[in-house]
Amino acid sequence: MKNFKIIHALLSFLILMGIVVFLSMDCSQKEPTLTEKPYLAGEVSSATTFKYGRFVVRMKPERKSGVLSSFFTFDLPTKEEIDIEFVDGNNDKKKLETNFHYGEWIPCENKETIDLRNFSTLNFNTDDNFHIYSFEWTKTYLAWSVDNIEVYRKTGVEKPEITNNLTSAQHIVLNIWTPLSNDNWSGKLNENDLPAKVEYDWIKQYSWNETTGFNSTPDWEDNFDNLVKWHADDHTTFDASNAEFVVENNVKVDNGYLTLWLRKRGSTIPNINNGIVAYYPFNGNANDESGNGNNGIQHGATLTTDRFDKIEKAYLFNGKDNYINISTAFFNNGWQGYTISGWFNCIDISQHRQTIFNTNPSTGIGLTFNHNDASSPNRISYYVNSHPGVSTWDIFTFPNNISKYSNFKGNQWYHIVFQKSGNTYNLYINGILDITLNGLISPINYNCGIRIGAIGDALIEYFHGKLDDIRIYNRVLTDTEIQQLYHEGGWTN
């Protein structure tokens, strides 16, 4: 184990040596020490090594000058490496760099690796959304693909080093960093662009052998529910990097995504979890993953696919008797500010009075779909009462409680956010402010439980469809944060 830690530290120091051969370092300047480097970056490497195979990742880089993010394999003793890189020196977000190299590169000496460097121009900006990037490594060829379409290939006949010098098992490495130099390859980093991040959804490896080719199912994969298959590099760097790799705040796993950050030393990164009091991603259960222990109990609702078609990541409600109950009275109706965020997908939009979210007692806050069906169908309705213990609605009720948006369709996901700031209330649909209203009465402090998919105490007006990613905050989210929630995971519909 001790030897592995030493090797892993050396791996972090020497990693990407094949990449930095392209940089123009100023050899008259002294290499900064680890703590002198002004930026902090994130990197993980797989605990397992692989020799040959198809390597596939779904990821979303952030394309900014001076920022480099990667998906590659690497072996320390031989310096063998196969790369997919996103680097933005010429401000071309459609550019994808692929290469391989081996052999040691020493800064400021004329000792270079043999490489196969190629730039592919894609038909989309790579930072707009998540895409699938992959490469195939066999004894006889290397090939790179984007969204399952091959963009570049070289054989061992064309480039003998593929066969002769890519022979060692390699770690998978994911990272974001900034180079020490500011040449045309990487561009100059603008600190106003920081923090920057790269996001990874999932990763898979398919083994290969000369007789049977590639396996049809993954031999190794990770959905980033945790980091048990990875080593996160901490307090390491390499010569050509102007950043120190650290784990704290720079390596984050949340809701099935790995996010690696690049930031200025001493700065912080945006934290969408600030002020969160309950979070229900429905990852196989109705537990609260905010860490506050406000767990739910499902009554009849069944696990189903979410908006990304991931199985057992959302709950399906039958519109008759299904609901989720959170008995803990953690929601304060009188908070000065709060935000409720969630996703819904209605199967039967003709069914009237479908409850998405409700306090218990029910006359605190209610969010429903198609409630006022006769005069204003296909709307989101919100009900607010100053005193949940009194059975009335004295702040908002019909007709001043319905969304402007009414073009909801069945079997389609929608994001809604309802928030209170003082006596001002906002409703957002798919990240866009739908309506703002002012209440004339201030709610009292009154702690409530929560019912999802039905009215809080009467157990009527059931929701028919899917619900997911319910978040409750005791603060007001900004427009930028609401956009972040809407586009979480690369959602653009």
Steps between C-alpha positions, in 0.01 A plus 500: 500500500786735587665436164172566323464838672853593392430395143170688504670817620755467221218440256344830601835677461582361158150461361428671170869520407398419144262793497745760616743433215287744304540783751748783463650529846712794598814319614650818647239492777525283809233232527261606781471271798179317573362766732623785277271390218211748497221262398332189642381223268328159511609157382408136554662182367355150495620245753488241221733490200398390152687363200309545174126555470232752418491791747178704505394803704202735503634840599462875465815718500515874563677671211690805619838638403777350711275222635570138404277202581569141402402135477804278447697192603853508638777268623770646723806276435473516120328842473260340250187709456186522283309829514176683439556867588299820499725804475399842374804700392333615178153543650365214288248313711432251223859377504587162647862398551604134498849353529720228641861503614762312694843561644612763747486873433725726709418873517744730320693210343474380143357168604157437356248223482381338181140602453202489270331839532176577321235772514143416401241771436160388626161637398417630848654700782634241739406699811133534403398157625609154601632278220650155476874488429692178451814339366586146396845364580608172348827344396449617145326839509378801699165661419313790660122558481245762604138399559587161350627653174867445426700820451858373469688173458859386457626146454821337615603473136474878462649566842704201627530650849133412558590132484855515634482757778146502639537175690447580868185498712387856578288688753200705386548866598244784510611854576486876455803729533676805354844500335793704625552651156262720300566390143268458203423143600347574838434873487531745788293435809262779601440483874156654449403173329563306820382284653474259207383141506478177302211257562492123449178299491627143456796303370539149355778269385452206261781246485661389171698200387630388164263203469159637599549875461312735737266367765138597441441600863721716723764320705541807722272800548410773742193724535672727754274427793826505698877487443580149621651410162725805490794667669454876536833680470569726797782754537678390183599669175736469203755736349300655218186558707430830674259330740513270799263203497290493819199297605320740732240703306657401166385137471127456553253215442133596509187334366691267270744758357868563559599867485863614498574868562776748415511809721732768629678409822305638795174532305183295536280319251124541460314263728144426397456316831536811716183535704353168390283339768370202302594334171318206344684374189315168534814296446335166566307631804324803647784601731607858560855533361559849638646345815220638718319170545156611376436163339178418320295181499338399174145370500440307178720715277744292293852574381533583132726668245590867535525767231835352388348148477702383799318217672373526860581872515146642523160399644184414307165591656177331379264794553279297734665427833881546468695758696821563698476624857764692695369510855781714645372855545808672360340748257435839661210674330628834635854490364598839363616328185470150356526317169322181392636336185391182324432313178165359391380292205122463483370188326136607487473876464120477484479378859393789722661625820833320507711587805875524450607644837306580814571580864341302781273663626396550141403867532857629505634473146365299208634452148261323266450430131170551316326606819270770365397282209176665391618853425877458476612146419860381464648748747714482809307627802654612826316553827649689796350553845629709787402243766519130406290414805202693361312334215497781246716667236544866586810599299456341157204315361312484172506689267823674608701182542548346157791491260497697179652201323238246393661302220574194710502166320462149630802273548740792497728625777464853641700683765318724746634730769286680755667747733421755767708811571338704774145541375597461134435164331649378171411205279752369244429244229793341318736760640292798383318737734130446435336735749578718802235589759503691827317368804327741736527278806817364661490127585557403862774264618342155485692177440345255255561155365491436124286285274617432142241387246186562710337753733673507837226394743195403295676252269314609188589668169773254406764562235510272194851481357865530600663729756871547561777710653293684759713760680399729786715797608463746786633776275421668168694356206633741239397488135842350421450224755154424363652471154763268647229272639307503173808411295632250752638197322501684168120526472397726210146392403 
